[in-house]
């Protein structure tokens, strides 16, 4: 084993740093809906969601997933790393430029999709933001691929913080969708400057390392995965375009809220997945399939420990959750949101890190996704003529489950998983059962308490600030109801998890150490405060 591999940070430490960063980022991004939905009318909020769906889809589609190849090439020979970095930057720059020119020259494309003249006016601006974001988002990917997780932590926190601050400032001061897109452009420019400075510090004069032969090899590796990623993006987001074409801006706003994806979910899966990709690549080179299976099972269990209880809790409290975050104007989004949550448990199945470790699986995955995508397109075309918004979401959930199960089948086939290997997922089923039991108890509590608890908080606000107060009564009362419900759910879930050995010894030790540090910190501060107060009293005397 090389010294470099021996000195590499553990998967747990890398994942922990990334989870910490994305958890902080989650709180920043979670604040956005609170301001945007309350300051924009419902039809304007629909345009805002349409604009950023287009922007994020362009950022996912046009670069063809080329940046993800950094996980593969930066874990191999040192001689090709600098060239790989420049290839990605060059490809992303031209991909972003094509996206910008397309929307600048043909803004009517968005009118054909969404039937909104406002989207035509915003099209060139969305194109410019897309160009800058395609280039700048490589910052997080490259720092993780280089296993510099502390640097990645800083980048992620700064990116989410700056985006949240700029977006919120834009919507508070200008209250327009256009101002939010300008905020996205400014944030992308700042991130681009940081990216270039960072890369030059790690790969001096990287722009002089272009090698046409290696670029072709790089392209041949990346494109099958990129095309598969495009189909995945289309598959998961194409329903938005069908709904936007058929329904009004206000109805689209209802649907978009129901499609709400918790940033907390993506931060856990991306943190673990981005760390696993280079590790799986190393294990594939070594031919260690048993270790690949063990790491995958362990990672799936860790995701299940968070995703299963989150699914159950949100299904129980969906009405309060949606109306708290988006106001009662979006009550119709609740059944769509509940149906959307059915996909969440399936996100614990991690196949992408292994599929990316084998070149030949990229083409197989592409064929699978073409098959699934064609089926979903046919269902969506039928659905816009016969289904409601809830029916459209049902198509999305069905397609997502089929796609994930096909990926899992590829994983089982390539790693030659047998029945004995499935024993490594014994905690998986326990976690699901524990989540359901905890949820049943919480559901009874929530059913009887939510209305009187919310009423109590509203009365307290009115008595303290008056009836005409601008204090957001619905938001505060909703947070209170969610908080006390979670306070019932969490202890039951953790107690049963510990009782059934779902939490392993290492994790128990980590929790104890964290609590010990907190206790020492608070006791130290309390001691310091007592000494300070004692000194002050003595001096006064």
GUMISE-635353 format. One record per residue (C-alpha): residue number from 1; residue in one letter; chain; x, y, z. Coordinates in steps of 0.02 Angstrom, whole numbers, plus 50000, padded with zeros to 5 digits. Layout:
BEGIN
[r NUM; A; A; [X; Y; Z]]
...
END
This chain:
BEGIN
[r 1; X; A; [50000; 50000; 50000]]
[r 2; X; A; [50070; 50171; 49953]]
[r 3; X; A; [50111; 50305; 50079]]
[r 4; X; A; [49988; 50418; 49993]]
[r 5; X; A; [49849; 50293; 50021]]
[r 6; X; A; [49901; 50262; 50201]]
[r 7; X; A; [49902; 50448; 50237]]
[r 8; X; A; [49735; 50479; 50152]]
[r 9; X; A; [49595; 50533; 50268]]
[r 10; X; A; [49469; 50398; 50314]]
[r 11; X; A; [49302; 50388; 50225]]
[r 12; X; A; [49215; 50426; 50389]]
[r 13; X; A; [49316; 50585; 50417]]
[r 14; X; A; [49292; 50642; 50239]]
[r 15; X; A; [49104; 50609; 50246]]
[r 16; X; A; [49092; 50694; 50416]]
[r 17; X; A; [49175; 50853; 50352]]
[r 18; X; A; [49064; 50858; 50198]]
[r 19; X; A; [48907; 50824; 50299]]
[r 20; X; A; [48953; 50963; 50419]]
[r 21; X; A; [48978; 51084; 50274]]
[r 22; X; A; [48817; 51037; 50187]]
[r 23; X; A; [48719; 51040; 50349]]
[r 24; X; A; [48773; 51221; 50374]]
[r 25; X; A; [48731; 51253; 50192]]
[r 26; X; A; [48561; 51171; 50220]]
[r 27; X; A; [48512; 51301; 50349]]
[r 28; X; A; [48558; 51442; 50230]]
[r 29; X; A; [48465; 51368; 50083]]
[r 30; X; A; [48316; 51323; 50193]]
[r 31; X; A; [48291; 51508; 50232]]
[r 32; X; A; [48261; 51551; 50049]]
[r 33; X; A; [48081; 51487; 50030]]
[r 34; X; A; [48028; 51580; 50187]]
[r 35; X; A; [48070; 51747; 50106]]
[r 36; X; A; [48036; 51712; 49923]]
[r 37; X; A; [47864; 51634; 49943]]
[r 38; X; A; [47806; 51775; 50059]]
[r 39; X; A; [47869; 51918; 49951]]
[r 40; X; A; [47818; 51857; 49778]]
[r 41; X; A; [47638; 51830; 49719]]
[r 42; X; A; [47596; 51649; 49680]]
[r 43; X; A; [47611; 51669; 49490]]
[r 44; X; A; [47779; 51760; 49512]]
[r 45; X; A; [47836; 51621; 49627]]
[r 46; X; A; [47791; 51499; 49489]]
[r 47; X; A; [47901; 51597; 49367]]
[r 48; X; A; [48042; 51598; 49495]]
[r 49; X; A; [48032; 51408; 49509]]
[r 50; X; A; [48023; 51388; 49320]]
[r 51; X; A; [48176; 51500; 49297]]
[r 52; X; A; [48283; 51404; 49421]]
[r 53; X; A; [48225; 51234; 49358]]
[r 54; X; A; [48287; 51287; 49185]]
[r 55; X; A; [48449; 51355; 49259]]
[r 56; X; A; [48488; 51201; 49364]]
[r 57; X; A; [48443; 51083; 49222]]
[r 58; X; A; [48559; 51175; 49103]]
[r 59; X; A; [48698; 51164; 49232]]
[r 60; X; A; [48667; 50977; 49246]]
[r 61; X; A; [48642; 50939; 49061]]
[r 62; X; A; [48757; 51047; 48953]]
[r 63; X; A; [48924; 50997; 49033]]
[r 64; X; A; [48877; 50813; 49006]]
[r 65; X; A; [48937; 50767; 49180]]
[r 66; X; A; [49116; 50796; 49121]]
[r 67; X; A; [49170; 50867; 49289]]
[r 68; X; A; [49126; 50704; 49378]]
[r 69; X; A; [49269; 50619; 49285]]
[r 70; X; A; [49386; 50710; 49405]]
[r 71; X; A; [49345; 50576; 49535]]
[r 72; X; A; [49411; 50445; 49415]]
[r 73; X; A; [49566; 50529; 49343]]
[r 74; X; A; [49626; 50618; 49501]]
[r 75; X; A; [49632; 50451; 49593]]
[r 76; X; A; [49751; 50379; 49462]]
[r 77; X; A; [49920; 50428; 49389]]
[r 78; X; A; [49989; 50596; 49447]]
[r 79; X; A; [50054; 50634; 49273]]
[r 80; X; A; [49880; 50655; 49198]]
[r 81; X; A; [49799; 50756; 49339]]
[r 82; X; A; [49843; 50930; 49276]]
[r 83; X; A; [49785; 50889; 49100]]
[r 84; X; A; [49623; 50816; 49168]]
[r 85; X; A; [49588; 50977; 49264]]
[r 86; X; A; [49615; 51086; 49110]]
[r 87; X; A; [49509; 50969; 49001]]
[r 88; X; A; [49363; 50989; 49120]]
[r 89; X; A; [49378; 51178; 49130]]
[r 90; X; A; [49392; 51193; 48941]]
[r 91; X; A; [49243; 51079; 48911]]
[r 92; X; A; [49135; 51168; 49041]]
[r 93; X; A; [49178; 51339; 48971]]
[r 94; X; A; [49121; 51294; 48796]]
[r 95; X; A; [48969; 51198; 48859]]
[r 96; X; A; [48914; 51350; 48960]]
[r 97; X; A; [48944; 51463; 48810]]
[r 98; X; A; [48831; 51355; 48701]]
[r 99; X; A; [48694; 51363; 48834]]
[r 100; X; A; [48707; 51552; 48843]]
[r 101; X; A; [48703; 51576; 48654]]
[r 102; X; A; [48553; 51459; 48638]]
[r 103; X; A; [48445; 51558; 48759]]
[r 104; X; A; [48511; 51726; 48697]]
[r 105; X; A; [48475; 51689; 48514]]
[r 106; X; A; [48317; 51585; 48540]]
[r 107; X; A; [48225; 51650; 48695]]
[r 108; X; A; [48060; 51590; 48619]]
[r 109; X; A; [48111; 51414; 48669]]
[r 110; X; A; [48054; 51449; 48847]]
[r 111; X; A; [47889; 51520; 48784]]
[r 112; X; A; [47855; 51360; 48688]]
[r 113; X; A; [47882; 51261; 48848]]
[r 114; X; A; [47801; 51369; 48981]]
[r 115; X; A; [47686; 51482; 48877]]
[r 116; X; A; [47750; 51633; 48976]]
[r 117; X; A; [47811; 51795; 48895]]
[r 118; X; A; [47903; 51836; 49056]]
[r 119; X; A; [48012; 51682; 49031]]
[r 120; X; A; [48059; 51748; 48858]]
[r 121; X; A; [48118; 51911; 48934]]
[r 122; X; A; [48220; 51820; 49067]]
[r 123; X; A; [48295; 51690; 48947]]
[r 124; X; A; [48460; 51781; 48906]]
[r 125; X; A; [48489; 51817; 49090]]
[r 126; X; A; [48456; 51635; 49135]]
[r 127; X; A; [48580; 51586; 48998]]
[r 128; X; A; [48715; 51700; 49069]]
[r 129; X; A; [48689; 51633; 49246]]
[r 130; X; A; [48698; 51455; 49178]]
[r 131; X; A; [48864; 51488; 49089]]
[r 132; X; A; [48945; 51555; 49246]]
[r 133; X; A; [48874; 51418; 49359]]
[r 134; X; A; [48929; 51277; 49242]]
[r 135; X; A; [49107; 51340; 49257]]
[r 136; X; A; [49108; 51386; 49442]]
[r 137; X; A; [49024; 51233; 49521]]
[r 138; X; A; [49180; 51129; 49483]]
[r 139; X; A; [49256; 51206; 49640]]
[r 140; X; A; [49171; 51083; 49759]]
[r 141; X; A; [49199; 50933; 49646]]
[r 142; X; A; [49386; 50958; 49623]]
[r 143; X; A; [49421; 50988; 49807]]
[r 144; X; A; [49330; 50827; 49854]]
[r 145; X; A; [49415; 50730; 49713]]
[r 146; X; A; [49583; 50788; 49783]]
[r 147; X; A; [49526; 50726; 49956]]
[r 148; X; A; [49547; 50901; 50027]]
[r 149; X; A; [49385; 50888; 50122]]
[r 150; X; A; [49422; 51031; 50241]]
[r 151; X; A; [49447; 51147; 50093]]
[r 152; X; A; [49286; 51076; 50016]]
[r 153; X; A; [49198; 51111; 50181]]
[r 154; X; A; [49248; 51294; 50175]]
[r 155; X; A; [49199; 51310; 49992]]
[r 156; X; A; [49028; 51231; 50018]]
[r 157; X; A; [48986; 51338; 50170]]
[r 158; X; A; [49044; 51499; 50085]]
[r 159; X; A; [48950; 51456; 49925]]
[r 160; X; A; [48786; 51419; 50014]]
[r 161; X; A; [48803; 51567; 50131]]
[r 162; X; A; [48842; 51691; 49991]]
[r 163; X; A; [48702; 51622; 49883]]
[r 164; X; A; [48574; 51633; 50023]]
[r 165; X; A; [48627; 51809; 50074]]
[r 166; X; A; [48627; 51874; 49895]]
[r 167; X; A; [48461; 51791; 49848]]
[r 168; X; A; [48373; 51850; 50006]]
[r 169; X; A; [48441; 52027; 49987]]
[r 170; X; A; [48382; 52030; 49805]]
[r 171; X; A; [48206; 51973; 49843]]
[r 172; X; A; [48189; 52085; 49998]]
[r 173; X; A; [48249; 52244; 49912]]
[r 174; X; A; [48184; 52220; 49735]]
[r 175; X; A; [48048; 52086; 49750]]
[r 176; X; A; [48075; 52026; 49570]]
[r 177; X; A; [48129; 51863; 49490]]
[r 178; X; A; [48253; 51959; 49382]]
[r 179; X; A; [48346; 52024; 49535]]
[r 180; X; A; [48366; 51846; 49603]]
[r 181; X; A; [48444; 51789; 49439]]
[r 182; X; A; [48565; 51937; 49446]]
[r 183; X; A; [48610; 51882; 49623]]
[r 184; X; A; [48648; 51708; 49553]]
[r 185; X; A; [48763; 51785; 49423]]
[r 186; X; A; [48860; 51885; 49554]]
[r 187; X; A; [48879; 51732; 49664]]
[r 188; X; A; [48942; 51629; 49517]]
[r 189; X; A; [49073; 51761; 49470]]
[r 190; X; A; [49143; 51763; 49647]]
[r 191; X; A; [49149; 51572; 49651]]
[r 192; X; A; [49238; 51569; 49482]]
[r 193; X; A; [49376; 51683; 49546]]
[r 194; X; A; [49401; 51570; 49698]]
[r 195; X; A; [49404; 51416; 49585]]
[r 196; X; A; [49541; 51485; 49473]]
[r 197; X; A; [49648; 51540; 49621]]
[r 198; X; A; [49627; 51370; 49705]]
[r 199; X; A; [49671; 51272; 49548]]
[r 200; X; A; [49825; 51377; 49512]]
[r 201; X; A; [49886; 51346; 49690]]
[r 202; X; A; [49870; 51157; 49667]]
[r 203; X; A; [49913; 51144; 49482]]
[r 204; X; A; [50026; 51292; 49436]]
[r 205; X; A; [50004; 51350; 49256]]
[r 206; X; A; [49875; 51213; 49224]]
[r 207; X; A; [49817; 51304; 49066]]
[r 208; X; A; [49977; 51248; 48977]]
[r 209; X; A; [49944; 51062; 49000]]
[r 210; X; A; [49825; 51026; 48855]]
[r 211; X; A; [49854; 50857; 48771]]
[r 212; X; A; [49738; 50817; 48625]]
[r 213; X; A; [49765; 50629; 48633]]
[r 214; X; A; [49724; 50625; 48819]]
[r 215; X; A; [49575; 50742; 48792]]
[r 216; X; A; [49500; 50615; 48670]]
[r 217; X; A; [49529; 50474; 48796]]
[r 218; X; A; [49453; 50582; 48934]]
[r 219; X; A; [49304; 50622; 48823]]
[r 220; X; A; [49274; 50439; 48781]]
[r 221; X; A; [49271; 50392; 48966]]
[r 222; X; A; [49159; 50535; 49021]]
[r 223; X; A; [49027; 50543; 48884]]
[r 224; X; A; [48933; 50380; 48918]]
[r 225; X; A; [48915; 50431; 49101]]
[r 226; X; A; [48872; 50608; 49046]]
[r 227; X; A; [48734; 50551; 48929]]
[r 228; X; A; [48667; 50436; 49065]]
[r 229; X; A; [48669; 50586; 49185]]
[r 230; X; A; [48574; 50690; 49057]]
[r 231; X; A; [48441; 50557; 49043]]
[r 232; X; A; [48432; 50548; 49234]]
[r 233; X; A; [48408; 50738; 49241]]
[r 234; X; A; [48276; 50731; 49105]]
[r 235; X; A; [48192; 50585; 49190]]
[r 236; X; A; [48184; 50672; 49359]]
[r 237; X; A; [48141; 50847; 49293]]
[r 238; X; A; [48053; 50829; 49127]]
[r 239; X; A; [47886; 50818; 49218]]
[r 240; X; A; [47908; 51001; 49268]]
[r 241; X; A; [47906; 51051; 49085]]
[r 242; X; A; [47750; 50950; 49047]]
[r 243; X; A; [47662; 51026; 49198]]
[r 244; X; A; [47725; 51201; 49155]]
[r 245; X; A; [47659; 51181; 48977]]
[r 246; X; A; [47487; 51117; 49028]]
[r 247; X; A; [47448; 51213; 49189]]
[r 248; X; A; [47453; 51398; 49239]]
[r 249; X; A; [47598; 51484; 49329]]
[r 250; X; A; [47499; 51481; 49493]]
[r 251; X; A; [47461; 51295; 49474]]
[r 252; X; A; [47642; 51263; 49432]]
[r 253; X; A; [47688; 51349; 49596]]
[r 254; X; A; [47576; 51225; 49689]]
[r 255; X; A; [47658; 51079; 49599]]
[r 256; X; A; [47835; 51145; 49625]]
[r 257; X; A; [47807; 51159; 49812]]
[r 258; X; A; [47743; 50979; 49816]]
[r 259; X; A; [47903; 50927; 49725]]
[r 260; X; A; [48006; 51008; 49862]]
[r 261; X; A; [48169; 50914; 49892]]
[r 262; X; A; [48247; 50933; 50063]]
[r 263; X; A; [48425; 51000; 50043]]
[r 264; X; A; [48466; 50893; 50195]]
[r 265; X; A; [48431; 50737; 50093]]
[r 266; X; A; [48548; 50781; 49950]]
[r 267; X; A; [48685; 50837; 50070]]
[r 268; X; A; [48693; 50666; 50154]]
[r 269; X; A; [48688; 50564; 49994]]
[r 270; X; A; [48809; 50678; 49901]]
[r 271; X; A; [48930; 50684; 50048]]
[r 272; X; A; [48940; 50495; 50056]]
[r 273; X; A; [48929; 50467; 49869]]
[r 274; X; A; [49065; 50593; 49822]]
[r 275; X; A; [49185; 50512; 49947]]
[r 276; X; A; [49142; 50336; 49888]]
[r 277; X; A; [49172; 50370; 49703]]
[r 278; X; A; [49363; 50389; 49712]]
[r 279; X; A; [49375; 50251; 49843]]
[r 280; X; A; [49276; 50130; 49734]]
[r 281; X; A; [49388; 50174; 49589]]
[r 282; X; A; [49541; 50125; 49692]]
[r 283; X; A; [49460; 49962; 49748]]
[r 284; X; A; [49411; 49920; 49570]]
[r 285; X; A; [49592; 49938; 49515]]
[r 286; X; A; [49642; 49822; 49659]]
[r 287; X; A; [49503; 49699; 49614]]
[r 288; X; A; [49434; 49699; 49792]]
[r 289; X; A; [49249; 49667; 49763]]
[r 290; X; A; [49215; 49609; 49941]]
[r 291; X; A; [49273; 49775; 50012]]
[r 292; X; A; [49168; 49867; 49883]]
[r 293; X; A; [49015; 49770; 49942]]
[r 294; X; A; [49057; 49801; 50125]]
[r 295; X; A; [49079; 49989; 50102]]
[r 296; X; A; [48920; 50003; 49998]]
[r 297; X; A; [48817; 49908; 50127]]
[r 298; X; A; [48888; 50014; 50268]]
[r 299; X; A; [48853; 50175; 50174]]
[r 300; X; A; [48676; 50122; 50132]]
[r 301; X; A; [48644; 50084; 50315]]
[r 302; X; A; [48706; 50257; 50364]]
[r 303; X; A; [48591; 50338; 50237]]
[r 304; X; A; [48445; 50231; 50295]]
[r 305; X; A; [48475; 50286; 50475]]
[r 306; X; A; [48430; 50464; 50421]]
[r 307; X; A; [48316; 50440; 50270]]
[r 308; X; A; [48194; 50311; 50340]]
[r 309; X; A; [48145; 50409; 50496]]
[r 310; X; A; [48142; 50572; 50397]]
[r 311; X; A; [48019; 50495; 50273]]
[r 312; X; A; [47904; 50433; 50410]]
[r 313; X; A; [47910; 50595; 50510]]
[r 314; X; A; [47876; 50707; 50359]]
[r 315; X; A; [47732; 50598; 50299]]
[r 316; X; A; [47651; 50617; 50470]]
[r 317; X; A; [47678; 50805; 50482]]
[r 318; X; A; [47668; 50849; 50296]]
[r 319; X; A; [47525; 50972; 50314]]
[r 320; X; A; [47609; 51072; 50451]]
[r 321; X; A; [47777; 51063; 50363]]
[r 322; X; A; [47713; 51133; 50197]]
[r 323; X; A; [47601; 51268; 50272]]
[r 324; X; A; [47738; 51323; 50392]]
[r 325; X; A; [47868; 51342; 50257]]
[r 326; X; A; [47756; 51402; 50115]]
[r 327; X; A; [47598; 51470; 50202]]
[r 328; X; A; [47421; 51402; 50192]]
[r 329; X; A; [47408; 51464; 50012]]
[r 330; X; A; [47500; 51304; 49965]]
[r 331; X; A; [47392; 51180; 50061]]
[r 332; X; A; [47350; 51095; 49895]]
[r 333; X; A; [47534; 51046; 49881]]
[r 334; X; A; [47524; 50926; 50030]]
[r 335; X; A; [47463; 50767; 49939]]
[r 336; X; A; [47592; 50796; 49801]]
[r 337; X; A; [47728; 50814; 49934]]
[r 338; X; A; [47674; 50653; 50023]]
[r 339; X; A; [47680; 50556; 49860]]
[r 340; X; A; [47850; 50632; 49821]]
[r 341; X; A; [47916; 50570; 49989]]
[r 342; X; A; [47890; 50389; 49931]]
[r 343; X; A; [48051; 50406; 49830]]
[r 344; X; A; [48156; 50453; 49980]]
[r 345; X; A; [48189; 50278; 50052]]
[r 346; X; A; [48250; 50219; 49881]]
[r 347; X; A; [48386; 50353; 49882]]
[r 348; X; A; [48479; 50246; 50008]]
[r 349; X; A; [48525; 50124; 49868]]
[r 350; X; A; [48700; 50178; 49814]]
[r 351; X; A; [48745; 50112; 49642]]
[r 352; X; A; [48824; 50263; 49557]]
[r 353; X; A; [48996; 50254; 49645]]
[r 354; X; A; [49020; 50073; 49588]]
[r 355; X; A; [48951; 50100; 49413]]
[r 356; X; A; [49074; 50244; 49388]]
[r 357; X; A; [49219; 50132; 49439]]
[r 358; X; A; [49188; 50019; 49287]]
[r 359; X; A; [49203; 50098; 49115]]
[r 360; X; A; [49094; 49967; 49029]]
[r 361; X; A; [48947; 49996; 49147]]
[r 362; X; A; [48927; 50174; 49083]]
[r 363; X; A; [48858; 50109; 48917]]
[r 364; X; A; [48745; 49982; 49003]]
[r 365; X; A; [48676; 50116; 49118]]
[r 366; X; A; [48646; 50228; 48968]]
[r 367; X; A; [48541; 50093; 48882]]
[r 368; X; A; [48438; 50067; 49040]]
[r 369; X; A; [48405; 50252; 49057]]
[r 370; X; A; [48353; 50270; 48875]]
[r 371; X; A; [48227; 50132; 48902]]
[r 372; X; A; [48158; 50210; 49062]]
[r 373; X; A; [48158; 50386; 48990]]
[r 374; X; A; [48056; 50336; 48837]]
[r 375; X; A; [47930; 50251; 48950]]
[r 376; X; A; [47914; 50404; 49062]]
[r 377; X; A; [47893; 50521; 48913]]
[r 378; X; A; [47750; 50414; 48849]]
[r 379; X; A; [47666; 50413; 49021]]
[r 380; X; A; [47688; 50602; 49043]]
[r 381; X; A; [47616; 50637; 48870]]
[r 382; X; A; [47465; 50533; 48916]]
[r 383; X; A; [47459; 50611; 49089]]
[r 384; X; A; [47447; 50794; 49035]]
[r 385; X; A; [47285; 50752; 48945]]
[r 386; X; A; [47207; 50643; 49079]]
[r 387; X; A; [47293; 50666; 49249]]
[r 388; X; A; [47289; 50796; 49385]]
[r 389; X; A; [47446; 50866; 49468]]
[r 390; X; A; [47445; 50718; 49588]]
[r 391; X; A; [47439; 50595; 49443]]
[r 392; X; A; [47589; 50680; 49362]]
[r 393; X; A; [47687; 50659; 49523]]
[r 394; X; A; [47637; 50475; 49527]]
[r 395; X; A; [47722; 50451; 49357]]
[r 396; X; A; [47881; 50533; 49424]]
[r 397; X; A; [47887; 50420; 49578]]
[r 398; X; A; [47858; 50263; 49474]]
[r 399; X; A; [47996; 50309; 49351]]
[r 400; X; A; [48118; 50352; 49489]]
[r 401; X; A; [48093; 50186; 49578]]
[r 402; X; A; [48116; 50087; 49417]]
[r 403; X; A; [48277; 50183; 49378]]
[r 404; X; A; [48351; 50153; 49551]]
[r 405; X; A; [48309; 49968; 49550]]
[r 406; X; A; [48392; 49946; 49379]]
[r 407; X; A; [48549; 50028; 49450]]
[r 408; X; A; [48544; 49910; 49598]]
[r 409; X; A; [48530; 49762; 49479]]
[r 410; X; A; [48688; 49821; 49390]]
[r 411; X; A; [48777; 49833; 49558]]
[r 412; X; A; [48725; 49657; 49610]]
[r 413; X; A; [48778; 49585; 49442]]
[r 414; X; A; [48948; 49669; 49431]]
[r 415; X; A; [49002; 49635; 49610]]
[r 416; X; A; [48932; 49457; 49607]]
[r 417; X; A; [48831; 49489; 49765]]
[r 418; X; A; [48765; 49329; 49846]]
[r 419; X; A; [48639; 49294; 49984]]
[r 420; X; A; [48777; 49294; 50114]]
[r 421; X; A; [48825; 49471; 50067]]
[r 422; X; A; [48646; 49530; 50097]]
[r 423; X; A; [48670; 49492; 50282]]
[r 424; X; A; [48775; 49651; 50287]]
[r 425; X; A; [48611; 49746; 50267]]
[r 426; X; A; [48529; 49670; 50422]]
[r 427; X; A; [48519; 49841; 50504]]
[r 428; X; A; [48427; 49907; 50351]]
[r 429; X; A; [48265; 49816; 50390]]
[r 430; X; A; [48281; 49853; 50576]]
[r 431; X; A; [48295; 50039; 50537]]
[r 432; X; A; [48136; 50034; 50432]]
[r 433; X; A; [48037; 49945; 50568]]
[r 434; X; A; [48103; 50061; 50705]]
[r 435; X; A; [48054; 50213; 50600]]
[r 436; X; A; [47877; 50148; 50577]]
[r 437; X; A; [47854; 50109; 50763]]
[r 438; X; A; [47920; 50281; 50812]]
[r 439; X; A; [47806; 50358; 50682]]
[r 440; X; A; [47649; 50272; 50746]]
[r 441; X; A; [47675; 50343; 50920]]
[r 442; X; A; [47714; 50515; 50850]]
[r 443; X; A; [47561; 50511; 50735]]
[r 444; X; A; [47444; 50487; 50884]]
[r 445; X; A; [47528; 50631; 50976]]
[r 446; X; A; [47526; 50744; 50822]]
[r 447; X; A; [47342; 50709; 50785]]
[r 448; X; A; [47283; 50762; 50958]]
[r 449; X; A; [47407; 50903; 50991]]
[r 450; X; A; [47434; 50999; 50827]]
[r 451; X; A; [47277; 51109; 50833]]
[r 452; X; A; [47279; 51156; 51019]]
[r 453; X; A; [47469; 51181; 51016]]
[r 454; X; A; [47460; 51297; 50864]]
[r 455; X; A; [47314; 51392; 50943]]
[r 456; X; A; [47411; 51413; 51105]]
[r 457; X; A; [47561; 51490; 51013]]
[r 458; X; A; [47449; 51608; 50914]]
[r 459; X; A; [47365; 51668; 51075]]
[r 460; X; A; [47535; 51698; 51154]]
[r 461; X; A; [47591; 51802; 51003]]
[r 462; X; A; [47430; 51903; 51000]]
[r 463; X; A; [47436; 51937; 51188]]
[r 464; X; A; [47620; 51988; 51177]]
[r 465; X; A; [47622; 52089; 51014]]
[r 466; X; A; [47440; 52127; 50975]]
[r 467; X; A; [47320; 52068; 50840]]
[r 468; X; A; [47393; 52184; 50707]]
[r 469; X; A; [47571; 52127; 50737]]
[r 470; X; A; [47677; 52080; 50586]]
[r 471; X; A; [47749; 51931; 50680]]
[r 472; X; A; [47726; 51776; 50567]]
[r 473; X; A; [47602; 51683; 50676]]
[r 474; X; A; [47579; 51535; 50559]]
[r 475; X; A; [47765; 51507; 50540]]
[r 476; X; A; [47804; 51515; 50726]]
[r 477; X; A; [47656; 51405; 50776]]
[r 478; X; A; [47703; 51280; 50639]]
[r 479; X; A; [47884; 51273; 50696]]
[r 480; X; A; [47822; 51242; 50874]]
[r 481; X; A; [47709; 51098; 50821]]
[r 482; X; A; [47847; 51020; 50716]]
[r 483; X; A; [47970; 51043; 50858]]
[r 484; X; A; [47866; 50957; 50992]]
[r 485; X; A; [47819; 50817; 50872]]
[r 486; X; A; [48002; 50789; 50832]]
[r 487; X; A; [48041; 50793; 51018]]
[r 488; X; A; [47924; 50643; 51035]]
[r 489; X; A; [47987; 50551; 50880]]
[r 490; X; A; [48176; 50569; 50905]]
[r 491; X; A; [48199; 50493; 51080]]
[r 492; X; A; [48092; 50342; 51034]]
[r 493; X; A; [48189; 50317; 50873]]
[r 494; X; A; [48360; 50333; 50955]]
[r 495; X; A; [48312; 50221; 51102]]
[r 496; X; A; [48249; 50082; 50988]]
[r 497; X; A; [48399; 50102; 50872]]
[r 498; X; A; [48517; 50080; 51018]]
[r 499; X; A; [48415; 49936; 51088]]
[r 500; X; A; [48418; 49842; 50922]]
[r 501; X; A; [48604; 49879; 50890]]
[r 502; X; A; [48571; 49986; 50736]]
[r 503; X; A; [48697; 50111; 50805]]
[r 504; X; A; [48870; 50031; 50805]]
[r 505; X; A; [49003; 50048; 50941]]
[r 506; X; A; [49106; 50175; 50843]]
[r 507; X; A; [48955; 50289; 50822]]
[r 508; X; A; [48909; 50273; 51005]]
[r 509; X; A; [49087; 50321; 51050]]
[r 510; X; A; [49081; 50470; 50932]]
[r 511; X; A; [48918; 50531; 51010]]
[r 512; X; A; [48988; 50510; 51187]]
[r 513; X; A; [49145; 50606; 51139]]
[r 514; X; A; [49041; 50745; 51062]]
[r 515; X; A; [48931; 50758; 51217]]
[r 516; X; A; [49085; 50755; 51328]]
[r 517; X; A; [49163; 50899; 51231]]
[r 518; X; A; [49001; 50998; 51244]]
[r 519; X; A; [48993; 50965; 51432]]
[r 520; X; A; [49174; 51017; 51456]]
[r 521; X; A; [49147; 51172; 51351]]
[r 522; X; A; [48994; 51226; 51448]]
[r 523; X; A; [49068; 51182; 51617]]
[r 524; X; A; [49227; 51277; 51572]]
[r 525; X; A; [49127; 51429; 51519]]
[r 526; X; A; [49022; 51418; 51678]]
[r 527; X; A; [49178; 51409; 51786]]
[r 528; X; A; [49252; 51559; 51695]]
[r 529; X; A; [49089; 51654; 51719]]
[r 530; X; A; [49086; 51615; 51905]]
[r 531; X; A; [49265; 51675; 51926]]
[r 532; X; A; [49226; 51832; 51829]]
[r 533; X; A; [49070; 51869; 51932]]
[r 534; X; A; [49163; 51830; 52093]]
[r 535; X; A; [49302; 51949; 52046]]
[r 536; X; A; [49178; 52086; 52000]]
[r 537; X; A; [49084; 52066; 52165]]
[r 538; X; A; [49248; 52072; 52261]]
[r 539; X; A; [49302; 52230; 52171]]
[r 540; X; A; [49132; 52312; 52198]]
[r 541; X; A; [49143; 52270; 52383]]
END
